[in-house]
């Protein structure tokens, strides 16, 4: 699949070039699980959703490292926004997505971002902040590099949300995002990543601007 410019919609606030967007989509959609999830979610009925995080970045890193496309990817994160913050409402969507993708041999982590502020502070000890859309969760990843969302429409077009751009993920540069005080999470994850994908350049949690 080599999408043309008309196939990709880039959020206007994102610093993403058309060339990077085409390259990114072409690479991540080589992963058959990514492609299958996007295809099915396009017709699922959610309006505000993104496939996001490690499954996208790590597909690219697998290609760069010469690994199998699906190697070392623990899960596939699916963010959506529903103002109904009840547990039952989220659980219903989780089960529906699981049924929809039952034959895809991966773990899909489906989470309503509107619910995150409810459980985040009790679990981590500090407030998460208000959430008004699914992409608010992407904005607060511990890593600028993986703060990327991809979604597919019914017409086959792609939409990209990448508040920090796509240059770092394509270049194998891991850059922290200090929107939340999660240095320990950043260090733990990047230590693992560095061992699996040694070609990565990983900046420490505290660093000079680049």
C-alpha positions in Angstrom: 0.0 0.0 0.0 1.4 3.4 -1.1 -1.2 6.0 -0.1 -1.4 9.2 -2.1 -1.7 12.6 -0.6 -5.4 12.6 -0.9 -5.6 9.5 1.3 -4.1 11.2 4.4 -5.6 13.9 6.6 -3.2 15.7 8.9 -4.6 17.7 11.9 -3.6 21.3 11.2 -2.0 21.8 14.5 0.5 19.0 13.9 4.0 19.7 12.5 3.9 16.9 10.0 5.0 17.0 6.4 3.2 15.3 3.6 6.3 13.2 2.8 6.7 12.0 6.4 3.0 11.2 6.6 3.1 9.1 3.5 6.2 7.3 4.7 4.8 6.7 8.1 1.5 5.2 6.9 3.3 3.0 4.3 5.5 1.6 7.0 3.1 1.0 9.8 0.5 -0.6 7.5 3.0 -3.3 6.5 2.1 -4.7 9.9 -1.0 -6.9 9.1 -2.4 -6.5 12.6 -2.3 -2.7 12.3 -4.0 -2.9 9.0 -6.7 -5.3 10.2 -7.5 -3.3 13.3 -7.7 0.0 11.3 -10.0 -1.6 8.6 -12.4 -3.0 11.2 -12.5 0.0 13.4 -13.3 2.2 10.4 -16.7 0.6 10.3 -17.2 0.1 14.1 -19.1 3.3 14.8 -16.8 5.2 17.1 -16.4 8.9 16.0 -13.3 9.9 18.0 -10.7 7.1 18.2 -7.1 6.4 17.4 -4.8 3.4 17.2 -1.8 4.7 18.9 1.5 4.3 20.8 4.0 1.4 20.6 2.3 -0.7 18.0 3.0 2.0 15.4 6.4 3.1 16.4 7.7 -0.4 17.1 6.5 -1.6 13.7 8.8 1.0 12.1 11.6 0.1 14.4 11.2 -3.6 13.5 11.5 -2.7 9.9 14.6 -0.7 10.5 16.2 -3.4 12.6 15.4 -6.2 10.2 13.0 -8.0 12.6 9.7 -9.6 11.8 7.1 -6.9 11.5 5.1 -8.0 14.6 8.1 -8.9 16.8 8.3 -7.4 20.4 5.0 -5.6 20.2 3.2 -6.2 23.6 -0.1 -4.7 22.7 -2.1 -2.5 20.4 -3.5 0.6 22.1 -6.9 1.9 21.0 -8.0 5.2 22.5 -11.5 6.6 22.1 -13.6 9.3 23.7 -17.1 8.8 25.2 -18.5 11.4 27.6 -20.2 8.4 29.4 -17.6 7.7 32.0 -19.4 4.8 33.5 -17.4 1.6 33.9 -20.2 -0.5 32.2 -20.1 1.7 29.1 -16.4 1.3 28.7 -16.5 -2.4 29.4 -19.2 -2.8 26.7 -16.9 -1.2 24.1 -13.9 -3.2 25.2 -15.9 -6.4 24.8 -17.3 -5.3 21.4 -13.8 -4.5 20.1 -12.5 -7.8 21.4 -15.3 -9.7 19.5 -14.7 -7.6 16.4 -11.0 -8.5 16.4 -11.2 -11.9 18.0 -9.3 -13.6 15.1 -6.4 -11.1 15.2 -3.7 -12.7 17.5 -2.8 -9.6 19.5 -3.8 -7.9 22.7 -5.9 -4.8 22.1 -6.0 -2.3 25.0 -9.2 -0.3 24.4 -9.6 2.6 26.8 -12.1 5.5 27.0 -9.9 8.5 27.6 -12.8 10.3 29.3 -12.4 7.8 32.2 -8.7 8.2 32.7 -8.8 11.2 35.1 -11.1 9.1 37.4 -8.6 6.4 38.1 -5.3 8.0 37.3 -4.8 10.2 40.4 -5.7 7.4 42.9 -3.3 5.1 41.1 -0.4 7.4 40.5 -0.8 10.1 43.1 -1.2 13.1 40.9 -3.9 14.6 38.7 -4.1 13.7 35.0 -6.0 16.8 33.9 -9.2 17.3 32.0 -9.9 15.2 28.9 -12.1 16.5 26.1 -11.1 14.2 23.2 -9.3 11.0 22.6 -6.1 12.7 21.5 -5.7 14.4 24.9 -4.4 11.0 26.1 -1.8 11.0 23.2 -0.6 14.5 24.2 0.4 13.1 27.7 2.4 10.1 26.6 5.8 10.0 28.4 7.5 10.0 25.0 7.1 12.6 22.2 8.3 9.9 19.8 5.3 7.6 20.2 2.7 10.3 20.7 1.1 9.4 17.4 -2.5 8.4 16.5 -3.6 6.8 13.3 -7.2 6.1 12.2 -8.9 5.0 9.0 -12.2 6.2 7.7 -15.0 4.3 5.9 -13.7 5.7 2.6 -10.2 4.3 3.2 -8.7 7.6 4.0 -6.2 7.9 6.9 -6.0 10.6 9.6 -2.9 11.2 11.6 -2.6 12.9 14.9 1.1 13.7 15.8 1.5 16.7 18.1 5.3 16.4 18.1 5.6 15.4 14.4 6.9 12.2 12.8 10.6 12.9 12.3 11.7 11.3 15.6 9.9 8.0 15.1 11.1 7.7 11.6 14.7 8.5 12.6 14.7 6.3 15.7 15.1 9.1 18.1 13.3 8.7 21.5 12.5 12.0 23.1 10.7 12.4 26.5 7.5 14.4 26.9 7.4 15.9 30.4 3.7 16.8 30.4 3.3 14.5 33.4 5.9 13.6 36.1 6.4 10.1 34.9 10.2 9.9 34.8 10.2 6.3 36.2 7.9 5.1 33.5 10.0 6.7 30.8 13.2 5.2 32.1 11.7 1.7 32.5 10.2 1.6 29.1 13.2 3.1 27.2 15.6 0.7 28.9 13.6 -2.2 27.4 13.4 -0.5 24.1 17.1 0.1 23.9 17.9 -3.5 24.5 15.4 -4.7 21.8 16.1 -2.0 19.2 19.8 -1.0 19.8 19.7 1.4 16.8 17.6 3.8 18.7 19.0 7.0 20.1 17.3 7.5 23.5 17.5 10.9 25.2 17.4 11.0 29.0 14.4 12.3 30.8 16.2 15.6 31.5 18.1 16.9 28.5 18.9 20.1 26.7 16.5 21.2 23.9 17.4 19.8 20.5 
